[in-house]
Amino acid sequence: MKKTILTLIATLSIGLAKAQIHEIGIGLGGSSYVGDIGSTNYISPKDLGYNFTYRWNKSPRHSYKVSFTQLKISGDDAKSGMGSRRTRDYSFTNNIKELSLGLEFNYFEFDLHQPDFALTPFLYVGISGLQFNELYFKNNKLIEDKENKKYGLAIPFSAGVKARIAQRFIISAELGARYTFTDNLDGSKPNFDDSEKYSFGNKQSNDWYFYSGITLTYTFGKNPCYCTP
């Protein structure tokens, strides 16, 4: 995980050295989770989160994006549509810190040379590093080891729309999903000695979480020349 973060920082530093148009901003959103506890509704934001975002607009059609997101996920079997989960009656919460690096593709040209209003849908895909708390259930009680932080990777992908609302400000709304490479955001598959007896649920499927939000960014830097020399 530490090597992944260092790689992301190094990549960002190279981009900053060559960048001409930058965006930096903050956003708020809602998160939800799909795994072995609680509801199986994929898009149901209920827990709050926030994010910091940096974009390097490489061309009118694509940009590189780095973001840090902190959010909470939770699940409650009592709210599940599955009878077996309601009978089990487990619930949990976990806090996630996420650092992502990826590529954003604009459907229309989003040329920051122009001072007029501009709007475009966009798609985003990348790679994320995660930090979360170790959880497990013992005697039907949730045990949370806040001192034992776990690290993992996820693939984030999202769709959204962004608009320039003033010469220096851009607002974007985004709906995103994260496929994680862990099955223990919810405590269903802990990883320690003799932990197998505490495992439950579908062991063939990793956890997902979703984050939807609105971000306001401020643009700065010298306008790029997108033309071919």
C-alpha positions as CSV (number, residue, x, y, z in Angstrom):
1,M,0.0,0.0,0.0
2,K,2.8,2.4,0.9
3,K,4.6,1.7,-2.4
4,T,1.3,2.4,-4.2
5,I,0.9,5.8,-2.5
6,L,4.5,6.7,-3.3
7,T,3.9,5.8,-7.0
8,L,0.8,7.9,-7.1
9,I,2.6,10.9,-5.6
10,A,5.5,10.5,-8.0
11,T,3.1,10.3,-11.0
12,L,1.3,13.4,-9.8
13,S,4.7,15.3,-9.4
14,I,5.6,14.5,-13.0
15,G,2.3,15.8,-14.2
16,L,2.6,19.0,-12.2
17,A,6.0,19.7,-13.7
18,K,4.4,19.8,-17.2
19,A,0.9,20.9,-16.5
20,Q,-0.6,24.2,-17.7
21,I,-4.2,24.1,-16.7
22,H,-5.0,22.8,-13.2
23,E,-8.2,22.3,-11.1
24,I,-8.3,21.9,-7.4
25,G,-11.4,21.6,-5.3
26,I,-13.6,20.0,-2.6
27,G,-16.7,17.9,-2.7
28,L,-19.4,16.3,-0.6
29,G,-21.3,13.1,-1.3
30,G,-23.1,10.0,-0.1
31,S,-21.8,6.4,0.1
32,S,-23.3,2.9,0.2
33,Y,-22.0,-0.6,0.3
34,V,-22.9,-4.0,-1.1
35,G,-21.5,-7.2,0.4
36,D,-22.4,-9.9,2.9
37,I,-24.4,-7.7,5.4
38,G,-27.5,-5.6,4.9
39,S,-29.3,-4.4,1.8
40,T,-28.3,-5.5,-1.7
41,N,-29.4,-2.2,-3.4
42,Y,-26.5,-1.0,-5.4
43,I,-27.3,2.7,-5.6
44,S,-28.6,3.8,-2.2
45,P,-26.4,6.6,-0.8
46,K,-27.0,6.9,3.0
47,D,-23.6,7.7,4.7
48,L,-21.8,11.0,4.2
49,G,-18.3,11.5,2.8
50,Y,-16.1,14.2,1.4
51,N,-13.3,14.4,-1.2
52,F,-10.5,16.6,-2.4
53,T,-9.8,16.6,-6.1
54,Y,-7.0,17.7,-8.5
55,R,-7.3,17.6,-12.3
56,W,-4.7,18.2,-15.0
57,N,-6.6,19.0,-18.2
58,K,-4.3,17.5,-20.8
59,S,-6.7,18.2,-23.7
60,P,-10.4,19.2,-24.3
61,R,-11.3,15.6,-24.3
62,H,-9.4,14.1,-21.4
63,S,-7.7,14.9,-18.1
64,Y,-5.7,13.1,-15.3
65,K,-7.4,13.2,-11.9
66,V,-6.1,12.6,-8.4
67,S,-8.6,12.5,-5.5
68,F,-8.6,11.8,-1.8
69,T,-11.9,10.6,-0.4
70,Q,-12.9,9.9,3.2
71,L,-16.2,8.1,3.7
72,K,-18.2,5.8,5.9
73,I,-19.9,2.6,4.9
74,S,-22.5,0.6,6.8
75,G,-24.8,-2.4,6.6
76,D,-27.7,-3.6,8.6
77,D,-29.3,-7.0,8.1
78,A,-32.6,-5.7,9.6
79,K,-33.0,-3.6,6.5
80,S,-32.2,-6.5,4.0
81,G,-34.8,-8.0,1.7
82,M,-33.3,-11.4,2.4
83,G,-35.0,-13.4,5.2
84,S,-31.8,-15.2,6.1
85,R,-30.0,-11.9,6.7
86,R,-32.8,-10.5,8.8
87,T,-32.7,-13.6,11.0
88,R,-28.9,-13.3,11.4
89,D,-29.3,-9.6,12.4
90,Y,-25.7,-8.4,11.9
91,S,-24.8,-4.7,11.4
92,F,-21.5,-2.8,11.0
93,T,-19.9,0.5,10.1
94,N,-16.4,1.1,8.7
95,N,-14.4,4.2,7.8
96,I,-12.5,4.2,4.5
97,K,-9.7,6.5,3.3
98,E,-9.2,6.3,-0.5
99,L,-6.5,7.8,-2.7
100,S,-7.3,7.4,-6.4
101,L,-5.4,8.2,-9.7
102,G,-7.2,7.9,-13.0
103,L,-8.2,9.2,-16.4
104,E,-11.3,11.2,-17.1
105,F,-12.8,11.2,-20.7
106,N,-15.1,14.1,-21.8
107,Y,-18.0,13.2,-24.2
108,F,-17.9,16.8,-25.6
109,E,-14.8,19.0,-26.0
110,F,-14.3,20.9,-22.7
111,D,-12.0,23.7,-23.9
112,L,-10.9,25.9,-21.0
113,H,-9.6,28.5,-23.6
114,Q,-13.2,29.6,-24.0
115,P,-14.8,32.0,-21.4
116,D,-18.4,30.9,-22.2
117,F,-20.5,28.4,-20.4
118,A,-19.5,24.8,-21.2
119,L,-21.0,21.4,-20.2
120,T,-20.1,17.8,-20.9
121,P,-20.8,14.3,-19.6
122,F,-17.7,12.3,-18.7
123,L,-16.4,8.9,-17.7
124,Y,-13.7,8.1,-15.2
125,V,-11.6,5.0,-14.5
126,G,-8.5,4.5,-12.4
127,I,-6.9,2.7,-9.5
128,S,-7.4,3.3,-5.8
129,G,-5.5,2.6,-2.6
130,L,-7.7,2.0,0.5
131,Q,-7.2,2.1,4.3
132,F,-10.0,0.7,6.5
133,N,-10.5,-0.9,10.0
134,E,-10.1,-4.6,10.8
135,L,-13.5,-6.0,11.7
136,Y,-14.9,-9.4,12.7
137,F,-17.8,-11.0,14.5
138,K,-17.3,-13.0,17.7
139,N,-20.3,-14.5,19.5
140,N,-22.6,-12.4,17.2
141,K,-20.9,-9.2,18.4
142,L,-18.9,-6.9,16.1
143,I,-15.3,-6.5,17.1
144,E,-13.5,-3.4,15.7
145,D,-9.7,-3.2,15.9
146,K,-9.2,0.5,15.2
147,E,-5.4,0.2,15.9
148,N,-5.0,-2.5,13.2
149,K,-5.5,-0.7,9.9
150,K,-5.9,-2.7,6.8
151,Y,-4.9,-1.7,3.3
152,G,-6.2,-2.8,-0.1
153,L,-6.8,-1.8,-3.7
154,A,-9.9,-1.1,-5.7
155,I,-10.9,-0.2,-9.2
156,P,-13.0,3.0,-9.3
157,F,-15.2,3.8,-12.3
158,S,-17.8,6.5,-12.6
159,A,-20.0,8.6,-14.8
160,G,-21.0,12.2,-14.4
161,V,-21.5,15.7,-15.9
162,K,-19.5,18.8,-15.3
163,A,-20.1,22.5,-16.2
164,R,-18.1,25.7,-16.1
165,I,-20.3,28.1,-14.1
166,A,-17.8,31.0,-14.1
167,Q,-14.5,31.8,-15.7
168,R,-12.6,30.1,-12.8
169,F,-15.1,27.6,-11.4
170,I,-16.3,24.2,-12.5
171,I,-19.0,22.1,-10.8
172,S,-19.3,18.4,-11.4
173,A,-21.8,15.7,-10.3
174,E,-20.6,12.1,-10.3
175,L,-22.0,8.6,-9.6
176,G,-19.2,6.1,-9.0
177,A,-18.6,2.5,-8.0
178,R,-15.6,0.8,-6.5
179,Y,-14.8,-2.9,-7.0
180,T,-12.5,-3.8,-4.1
181,F,-9.9,-6.6,-3.9
182,T,-11.0,-7.4,-0.3
183,D,-13.9,-9.3,1.2
184,N,-13.6,-7.8,4.7
185,L,-14.9,-4.3,4.6
186,D,-17.8,-5.7,6.6
187,G,-16.1,-8.2,8.9
188,S,-17.2,-11.3,6.9
189,K,-13.7,-12.5,6.1
190,P,-11.1,-11.5,8.7
191,N,-7.4,-12.2,8.0
192,F,-5.5,-13.3,11.1
193,D,-4.5,-16.6,12.7
194,D,-7.5,-18.9,13.3
195,S,-9.8,-16.4,11.6
196,E,-11.5,-18.9,9.3
197,K,-14.1,-19.8,12.0
198,Y,-15.2,-16.2,12.0
199,S,-15.9,-16.1,8.2
200,F,-19.4,-16.1,6.7
201,G,-21.3,-15.1,3.6
202,N,-20.3,-15.5,0.0
203,K,-16.5,-16.2,0.0
204,Q,-16.3,-16.0,-3.8
205,S,-17.4,-12.4,-4.1
206,N,-15.5,-9.3,-3.0
207,D,-17.1,-6.2,-1.5
208,W,-18.3,-3.2,-3.4
209,Y,-19.0,0.4,-2.3
210,F,-20.4,3.4,-4.1
211,Y,-19.8,7.1,-3.8
212,S,-21.9,9.8,-5.4
213,G,-21.3,13.5,-4.9
214,I,-20.9,17.1,-6.1
215,T,-17.4,18.7,-6.5
216,L,-16.6,22.4,-7.0
217,T,-13.1,23.1,-8.5
218,Y,-11.1,26.3,-9.1
219,T,-9.0,26.5,-12.2
220,F,-5.6,28.1,-12.4
221,G,-2.5,28.1,-14.5
222,K,-1.5,29.1,-18.0
223,N,-3.9,28.1,-20.8
224,P,-2.6,25.2,-22.8
225,C,-2.2,25.1,-26.5
226,Y,-4.2,22.1,-27.7
227,C,-3.3,22.6,-31.3
228,T,-0.9,20.5,-33.2
229,P,2.5,22.3,-33.8
